[in-house]
Amino acid sequence: MTGEYALVLALRLLHVAGGVMWVGAAVLMAGFVVPAARDADADGFLPALMRDRRAGIYMVATAATTILSGIALYARMSALTQGAFAATHQGMVLGAGGAAGVLALLTGALGTGPAARRMAMIGGQARGERRAPTPDEARQMGRLQARVRWCTALAMTLLLVATGCMAVARYV
């Protein structure tokens, strides 16, 4: 096995494994965790989940692994074909899937993440003062929860589009 071949295998393994973990977590969050949190009280489950930074770190790590390895694989194919790969049907479908993945990451980083941090801050402040959230804080929490739900669903949809593109690119 040549070094180049081993590199491609490693990149593909990182890309597929990272993608599986990222998409699986996104589907779990959007399909089950966030809807269940909607049914909890305003100062309940979702703010507690948002305070636990492990979920965010996991999502960023799997997203970065997937995106960076995908970029490396795409760049390699483009370099080997002097850029012609990007103009093929396969290259275009993989490019569209990659774009959907990057948009999913941005949705999480710019939408879900800031809303979750703000929710955790508001909930933490009320808990620290041993009081229920004020009416204004409750309204803010409601808006933030709606933003988390919307952004989580959008990111999941984008990731499913990306997964679909990766699955069919070879056959178009």
Salt bridges, closest charged atoms under 4 A:
GLU4 OE2 - ARG76 NE 2.47
ASP43 OD1 - ARG127 NH1 2.94
ASP52 OD2 - ARG54 NH2 2.55
GLU129 OE1 - ARG131 NE 2.47
ASP136 OD1 - ARG139 NH2 3.73
GLU137 OE1 - ARG131 NH1 2.69
